[in-house]
Amino acid sequence: MKNKIALVTGGSRGLGKNMVLSLAKKNIDVILTYNSKKEEALEVVKLVEQAGKKAAALQLNTADTKSFDAFFKTVSSVLKDHFNADKIDFLVNNAGIGLHASFAETTEEQFDSLVNIHFKGVYFLTQKALAYLEDGGGIVNISSGLARFSLPGSSAYGSLKGAVETLTKYEAKELGERRIRVNVVAPGAIETDFGGGAVRDNATLNAQVASITALGRAGLPDDIGGVVAFLCTDDAKWINAQRIEVSGGMML
C-alpha cells in the first residue's frame, strides 16, 4: 500500500512550511512548491526526510497559469521517480502574498496581482490537478479571517478569499462523485513574514490582534498546520465543503 502524498503550494516558509511538517507527522509524503526561495524549500525537504517521510520541492509561480501544464508534467515525473506513484492524494492551495492598501488607493496592478495568485491561480491549478488527484482524495483551500470580518486595508485580499470560500463549495459539489472532499481553512492573524511580517514584528499591531482575540494572543504557524494535516486524514473523512476558521476566536 503506497503512502499518501500531498502537494502543498507555497511550502517553503511560514504557514506552508508548518503544513508540510504537520503532514509528515501524519505519515503523509509531500511535494512542496516555492516561487523563489529554493534554499529554504530544500531545507524543508530535509526536515521532512529527517522525520522519515519522502519530500520533493518544485518551483512554481501560481500566478502564471500558462506554466501549469509543464508543472504537472514535472509533478508526474517526480511522482514516478521519487515516490513510486502516479497520483497525489491531496492538494493544499496555500501560496499567497499580502497587500495592505486602502480601498481608495488599491491600484489595478495590485488588484490583478492578487487575483492571479489568490483566485485565478487557485482555480486553474486545481482544475489541472484533477487528472493527477486520486479519487477519494482531498483539497484544502486557504482563506482568511478577513473573509468574515473586515479590517481597513484588506479589501482586495479579503474579497478574493471570499471568492475562494465560495469556490470551495462548488468544487465539493462537483467533485463529490469522485469522493474528493474540499474544505477551506481560514487562519486569523499569524506571526509570520507574511505581509512584511507586520503581525510578528510590529508590537502595537500584535497587541491589537491579541486584544480582539478570545484566547488573548496572535496566532503562530504551529496553530494552523495541524488543522490542514487533519483534513488530509481519514479522521476527517466526513468533513466536506466546510469553512474552518483557525483564529483563536478573533472578532467574536
N, C-alpha and C positions, 0 to 999 in steps of 0.2 A: 504494500500500500504506500503510495507516494505521499510525501509531506505536502501539506497545504502551502501555497505560495501567494503572497500579496505583492501587488505593485503599488508603491506609495510615491506620489509626485511631491517634489519639494522635501525630500527626506534627509537632507544633509545637515540641517541645523534646526534649532528651535523646536516647535511643536512636532514637525515632521520627524526629526531625529528621535524624539521621545516615542512617537508612534511606532517607528521601526524597531526600537529596542523593546518596546512592550509587546509587539507582535512576536519577536524572537522568544520572549519569555513564555508565550503561549504555544511554543513549538511550531511556529509558522516561519517558513523561509521568506526572504524579502528581496525584491528588485526595487531599488530606490532611484529616483531621478534627482538631478541637480541641474541648475541653469548655468552657473559659472564657478561654483565652489567645489571643484573636483577633489582637491586635497581633503577638504572637510568630509566630502561624501565617502572617500576611500577610508577615512578614519572610522566612519560609522560602520562600513562593511567589516573592518577589522573587529570592532566591538561585537558585532553580530556573530562573527566566526568564533570569537573567543567564548561566546555563550553556547557554542556547539551547533549553530544553525548555519545554513548557506545564505549568502547575500551577494548581490552584484549592484554596481552603480552605473547608470547610463545618463548621458547628457540629454536634456530636453528643455526646450523653451515652449511652455504650454500656450503662449500667445501665438505661436507660429503653426497654425493648423495645417499648412501645406507640408510640414515636416512629419506629420503623424504616420503616414503610410510607411515611410522609411524607418521611423522609430519602431513601429511594431514588427517590421521585418527583423530588426536587430533584436527586439524582445524575443521573437520566435527562435532565433539562433542561440541566444543566451539560455533560453529555457531548455533547449535540446542539449547544448554542450555542457552547461554548468549545473543544471538541475535535473537532467534526465526526464524532462517533462515536455508537454506540448501546449499546455494552457496554464493560465493563472486561475486562482480561486477567488481572489478579492482585489478590488480596485479601490484605493483611497485617494480621492481628489483633494489634495491638501495644498498644493503650490499656490502661492499668492504674494501680493505686495500690498503695502499700506498706502493710504493717501489721507492727509489731514488738510482739508481745504474747505472753506465755507461754500455753501451752495452758490452764493453770488459770485464767487471768484473761481470756481472749478472750471478749467478750460476744456475745450473739446478734445484736445490731445490727451489730457489726463483721463478724461472720461473714456475715450476709446481704448486707452491702455488698460484700464481696469476692466472694461467689457471683454476685451480679448483674453485676458488672463482668468478672470473670475467667472465668466459666464460662457462666452463663445468657446474658449478653450476646453472648459469642463464639459460642455455639451458634445462637442465633436470628438474629443479624446475618448469619452465614454462610448460614443457611437462606434468609433473604430475598435475599441477594446472588446466589443461584444463577440467578435469572431474568435477571440483568444480567451474568453471567460467561460469557465466551466458552468454547465447547468447546475443549479443548486448552490451556486456561489453567492457573493455579495458585493455591494458597492456602498462605500461610505463617503458622502459628500461633507465638506466642511463649510459651515456657515459662520455666524457670529451672533452674539447677543444683540448686536446693533441692528439686526433684522427685526427684533422685537421691541426694543426701546431706542429712542433717538437721542444722540448726543451731538452737539454742533460740530461740524467739520467732517462728518462721515456720510453725507447724503448719497454720494455715488456708490461708495463701498457698501453701505447698509442696504441700499436698494438692490444691488446686484446679488447680495447674499439672500435677500428675499426671493429673488428670481430663482436662485439655486434651490431654495426650500420648496418652491412650487414645482420645479423640475423634478425634484426627488419623488414627489407623489406620482407624477406622470410616469416616471421610469419604473416605479414599483408596480404600478397598474399594468404597464405594457410588458414588463419582463416577468411578471408573475407566472406566466405559462411555462417559463424555463426555471421556475422555482428560485429565481435570483431575487434576493432581498435588497432593498435600497433604503438606507436611512441617512439622516443628517445629524451631525454633531455640531453644536453651536457653542464655542467657548466664550467666556466673558473676557475681561481684560487680563492679559497674561504678561508676566515678566519675561520677555524675550527681546531679541534685537529687532523684532517686527516694528515697522513704522518708525525706524530710527531709535528703537529701544526706549521710547518715551515712558512707558509704564514702569520699566525696570530702573531707569536712570534718573527720572525726574521725581524727587522725593515728594513734592507737593501733589503731583498727579497721582502718585502711588497712594498717598494718604487719602486723597479724594476718592479713589476707587475703593479703598478699604472701608471708607465711611458709608458707602452706599451698597455694601455687600454684607449680607446677613452673617456670614462666617467671619467677617472682620479683617480680611486681607485681600490683596491682589492674588490672582491665580499664578501657578507655576506650571511649566511644561509637564511635570510629572502628574499633574491633576488631570491631564487630557488624554495622554497616550493610552492609558489602561482602558478607558471607555471605548476608544476606537478599536483596540485589540479585542475587547469583549464582544463587540458587534461582529467580529470575524471568527467567532467560535460557535459551537453547537449550543452553548448555553443561551445564545441569542436567536435561536432558530425560528422563533415565532414573533420576533420583533421586526416589523416591516412598515415602511412609509412613515416612520416616526421622527420627530424633531426632539433630540435630547440636548437640552441646554446644560452646559457644564460650567457654571459661573459662580458657584458658591452662594447663589441667591442674590444676584445683582438686581438693583432697581425693582424690588418687590412692592 
